[in-house]
Amino acid sequence: MREFVDEVAVLSRWLGRDVAADLGGVVPLWNAFRFRDAAVFDADLSECAGRRYLVRGESVREFVLSQTTIDEAYSDLHRGDALPAVA
């Protein structure tokens, strides 16, 4: 997860909780992968099924995979439709 350190910090601010603490458990609660120049996170929790977070720079775009494709969410980041991760 070291390659996602900056994105984890942005997502943590956006969610208002420490995502890094979730990642330190025996069973990972978050999956992460790269999509173009962004990071994609999804929680391995039943209440978050299908919900993903696309993080690029200081912006986060939350989306539900059954309603929005990853390409559409990524386009939102470039258009400025994503929400900034403010402290």
Secondary structure by P-SEA (a helix, b strand, c coil): cccaaaaaaaaaaaacccaaaaaacccccbbbbbcccbbbbbbcccccccbbbbbcccbbbbbbcccccaaaaaaaaaacccccccc
